[in-house]
Amino acid sequence: MPNYIQNIRRVPKPGKFNSVLERQVETLKSLNRPGNVSFGVSNPIDIDSAIITALTFESISEVEDFHDAFRSNPDAVKGFDDLASDCDNVNIQLLRVIEPTVMPKGGAKYLSRTIFFAKHGEARNLIGAMSELRNALDTATPLITVSVAGNLDIVRATIGVSSLEELETIGDEITSDKIRPYVENITGLTVRAVRSLSIVEYASQG
């Protein structure tokens, strides 16, 4: 079970989408480690559509070994810089897994990522409320993560689905009377929530 996720989020320059996507897939294949590459198909209006590489790790020491290996490999550093030159923005985040997910049999086709911004000082309570919601759902088992560094008031929930119809079914349950108390509890602990939807272009089991 992964305990950490290294996210590399790239916003391609106009006309560079396909080349950036293909090179991210090639890079993941060369690493021979678990992870996926996905690209946005629906995003908040104030957040640019991005291509995200997500690498999973079982321990923080494994993350550190990966960082050390990257920094000591001039070809890897050059490849990272070359890819960044075709992007308007590159953002790197290390996430800690609070609650694991259960992906669809055969893997996810779509990833629904929701970012919750907790009221200051309420992140711990928000994590608890989201865990309660996770345990109450019958149609999905969201991945719950927090940032190792960065905005410490953010809690993330990610759901993988095999189809948009499956995602719609999950949405119907979340808006049902049964789940409403859990959602209202989360709403009371947050100041904002945004969601993006991505297609998984490539996934690796390592």
N, C-alpha and C positions, 0 to 999 in steps of 0.2 A: 504494500500500500504506500503510495507517495505521501510524504510529509511536507515537502516543499515544492514549489513551482516557480521556475524562472520564466517570466514573461518578457518577450522582446516585441514591442509594438512599433511598427513602422508605417508611416503615412507616405506613400509613394508620390513623387512629383507627377504632374500631368503627363500622360503618355508613357509612364514607367511602370504601370500596375503589373502587367503580365511578366515583365522581366524580373521585377522585385519578388513577385510570388514564386516564380520558377526557381530563382536562386535561393530563396528561403527553404523551399522543399529540398533542393539539392544539398543544402547545408545540413538540414536535419538528417537526411539519408546518410551523409558522410560521418555523422556523429555516432551512429549506431547506438542510440539511446532512446528511451520512451519519450514520446511527446507528440505534438500535432502542429500543423500550420492551418490557419483559418483566415478567411477574409470577410469583412463586413458587408451585409446586404441591407441592413436597416440600423440606423444610428440616431441618437439625439441630434437635434439641429445644431447644437453648439459643440459637438464633438466630431472631428474628422473621421471618415471611414478609414480603417487601418487593416493591415495584414499582421497577424499575431502568431509568433512562434511560442509555444508553451512547452518547456522542458520539465520533466518531473524527476524528483530525487527522493530517495528514502531517508536521508539524514542530512543534517547541516554540514557535516564533514565531507560528504559527497559533493555538496554544492561548492565548498571551498576548494576541493580537489579539481573540480571542473574549472573554476575561476583561475586557479594556478596554471592548469594545462593550457588554457586559452592565452593567458598573458605571456607564457613562455614559448608560444608558437607564432613566429612572425608571419607565416602564411595565413593563419587564422585571423590575426589582427588586421592584416592587409585586406583580407576578404570582407571583414566586418566594415572597414572604412570604405571600401569600394561600393558595397551595398548601400551604406549610409549616404553616399554622394548622390544616389538616385532617389533620395527621400527628402521630404520637407521637414520631417520630424522623426526622431527615434527615441523611444522611452523604454527604460529597462526597470522592471520591478521584480522583487523577490517576495513571494507569497508563502505564508505558513498555512498548512491545511488544518482547519479546526474540526470539520466533519467531512468524511470522504463521500464520494458519489457512487452511484451505480449507473453505468452507461448501458445503452440498449445493446442487446445481443447483436454482434456483428459490427458494433461501433456506432458512434454518433455521426449523423449527416449534418446536423445543425447544432450550434451552441448558443444558448440564450444566457447572456451575462448581465446580471443586475448589480449595480453599485449602490449601496445604501450609505448615506452620509449621516452618521449619528450626531445627535445633539452633543455638545462638548461634555465629556465626562460620562457619557452613556454608552460607549462602545461595548463595554463588558455586558451590560444589560441587553443591548441589541443582539449580541452574539447568542445569549441565552434565549431570547425571544425567537430568533431565527432557527435555532436548534429545535425549539418546541414546534414551530411550524413544519420543519423538515420531518419530524417524527409523526406529525398528524396527517401528512399527505399520503394518499394511496397511489397516485399516478406518477410520482417523481421522487427522487432522492437527491436533492441539490447538494453540490459541493460548496462548502462554506470556507472561505479563506480570509485572512487579514494580511496587511502589509508588514514585512519585517522592518521596513523603513519607509519614510514618506508621510502621508496623511494618516495618522493613527486613529482618526475618527471614522475611517472607511471600513465597511465589512462587505464582502462580495458573496454572491450566490450564483453558481453556474449550473445549468441544466443541459444535458445532452439528449437529443431526441433523434429518432430515425426519420421523422417526417414532420412537415408543418401541421398536419392533422393531429399528430400526437401532441405537439406543442399547444394546439388549440384546446385539446382535452384537458391538459394540465391547467391552462388558464381558466377553464370553466370551473375546475375544482377549487382553484385559489379564490375565485370570486363567489363561491357557494356560501350558504348560511353556516355550514359546518365549520368552515375555515375562517369566517369573518372575524371572530374574536382574536385569532392569532395575527391576522393582518392589521387589525386596529391597534393591537399592542405594539407591533413594529412601527406603524405610522406615528404613534405617540412618542417614539424614541428617536425619530429621524427628522432631519430638516429638508432632505431631498433624496430622491432615488431616480436613477437613470438606467435604461436597459438598451442593450445592443444585441443584434442577431447576426451570427456569422455562419458561413458554410465551411465545413471541414474539407480542405483541399487534399490533405495527406495526414495520415496518422501512423505512428510507429510504436511497436511494442518493445523496441530495443534489441 
